[in-house]
């Protein structure tokens, strides 16, 4: 496990149930330089093969903390930086200006976030627009969409660079040009 002193982004899964989703979310966290927080109870064991398989060989590099309850999480991450993702929110996630150190909070696959969290933070509740025929997005897909929007904003504002793009550009400058 890699430990960053101050991650740019925190991603919280509140009582996740499906190991493959958590594994994929872990991979997304690593790709954006984020830290994953898991709030118990979990619907699986951390040693579960499906979790590791979904996270591939990246899981060992992930900065992840597991807390026993919501209170323990809020003692470590100030609620003022939390953005709560729920299909019932009025505000769309692309209408928010995300800041370094923000926390994206997602509920469990079958229950979402509890009303007790949403009622206290309705001004910080966000939704990802989807067509009415679809009840909800897969948890890993929702996290990925939100995390990519955060990093898109940060790149546009010059807060982060795009190292993957930079290495592609560097490679193109060193490739010899074929002679006529």
QUIJO-V137507 format. One record per backbone hydrogen bond with DSSP energy under -0.5 kcal/mol. NH is the residue of the N-H (numbers start at 0). CO is the residue of the C=O. E is the energy in kcal/mol with one decimal. If there is no record, write none. Layout:
BEGIN
nh=NH co=CO e=E
nh=NH co=CO e=E
END
This chain:
BEGIN
nh=1 co=61 e=-0.6
nh=3 co=1 e=-0.6
nh=7 co=32 e=-0.9
nh=8 co=32 e=-0.6
nh=9 co=101 e=-2.5
nh=10 co=34 e=-3.0
nh=11 co=103 e=-3.2
nh=12 co=36 e=-2.7
nh=13 co=11 e=-0.6
nh=13 co=105 e=-3.2
nh=14 co=12 e=-0.8
nh=14 co=38 e=-1.9
nh=18 co=16 e=-0.6
nh=21 co=17 e=-1.8
nh=22 co=18 e=-2.6
nh=23 co=19 e=-2.3
nh=24 co=20 e=-2.6
nh=25 co=21 e=-2.4
nh=26 co=22 e=-1.7
nh=27 co=23 e=-2.1
nh=28 co=24 e=-2.8
nh=29 co=25 e=-2.2
nh=30 co=26 e=-1.9
nh=31 co=27 e=-1.4
nh=31 co=28 e=-0.6
nh=32 co=28 e=-0.7
nh=32 co=29 e=-0.7
nh=33 co=28 e=-3.2
nh=34 co=8 e=-2.5
nh=35 co=62 e=-2.5
nh=36 co=10 e=-3.0
nh=37 co=64 e=-2.5
nh=38 co=12 e=-2.4
nh=39 co=37 e=-0.6
nh=39 co=66 e=-2.7
nh=42 co=15 e=-2.6
nh=47 co=44 e=-1.8
nh=50 co=47 e=-0.5
nh=51 co=47 e=-1.7
nh=52 co=48 e=-2.8
nh=53 co=49 e=-2.0
nh=54 co=50 e=-1.8
nh=55 co=51 e=-0.6
nh=55 co=52 e=-0.7
nh=57 co=54 e=-1.6
nh=58 co=55 e=-0.9
nh=60 co=57 e=-2.4
nh=61 co=57 e=-0.6
nh=61 co=58 e=-1.3
nh=63 co=61 e=-0.9
nh=64 co=35 e=-2.3
nh=66 co=37 e=-2.8
nh=72 co=68 e=-1.4
nh=73 co=69 e=-2.5
nh=74 co=70 e=-1.4
nh=75 co=71 e=-0.7
nh=75 co=72 e=-1.3
nh=76 co=72 e=-2.6
nh=80 co=77 e=-2.3
nh=81 co=78 e=-1.8
nh=82 co=102 e=-2.7
nh=83 co=123 e=-2.4
nh=84 co=82 e=-0.6
nh=84 co=104 e=-2.7
nh=85 co=83 e=-0.6
nh=85 co=125 e=-2.9
nh=88 co=85 e=-1.3
nh=90 co=124 e=-0.5
nh=92 co=126 e=-2.3
nh=94 co=91 e=-2.1
nh=95 co=92 e=-1.0
nh=97 co=95 e=-0.8
nh=100 co=7 e=-3.8
nh=101 co=7 e=-0.6
nh=101 co=98 e=-1.9
nh=102 co=80 e=-2.7
nh=103 co=9 e=-2.9
nh=104 co=82 e=-3.2
nh=104 co=102 e=-0.6
nh=105 co=11 e=-2.4
nh=106 co=84 e=-0.5
nh=107 co=111 e=-1.4
nh=111 co=107 e=-1.8
nh=116 co=113 e=-1.2
nh=117 co=113 e=-1.7
nh=118 co=114 e=-3.4
nh=119 co=115 e=-0.9
nh=120 co=116 e=-0.6
nh=120 co=117 e=-0.8
nh=121 co=118 e=-0.6
nh=123 co=120 e=-2.1
nh=124 co=121 e=-1.2
nh=125 co=83 e=-3.5
nh=126 co=90 e=-2.1
nh=128 co=126 e=-0.6
nh=133 co=130 e=-1.7
nh=134 co=132 e=-0.5
nh=141 co=137 e=-2.5
nh=142 co=138 e=-2.5
nh=143 co=139 e=-2.1
nh=144 co=140 e=-2.5
nh=145 co=141 e=-2.3
nh=146 co=142 e=-2.9
nh=147 co=143 e=-2.5
nh=148 co=144 e=-1.7
nh=149 co=145 e=-2.2
nh=150 co=146 e=-2.3
nh=151 co=147 e=-2.1
nh=152 co=148 e=-2.4
nh=153 co=149 e=-2.3
nh=154 co=150 e=-2.4
nh=155 co=151 e=-2.4
nh=156 co=152 e=-2.0
nh=157 co=154 e=-1.4
nh=158 co=153 e=-2.5
nh=159 co=153 e=-1.0
nh=162 co=160 e=-0.6
nh=165 co=161 e=-2.5
nh=166 co=162 e=-2.4
nh=167 co=163 e=-1.5
nh=168 co=164 e=-2.4
nh=169 co=165 e=-2.8
nh=170 co=166 e=-2.3
nh=171 co=167 e=-1.8
nh=172 co=168 e=-1.3
nh=173 co=169 e=-1.0
nh=174 co=170 e=-0.9
END
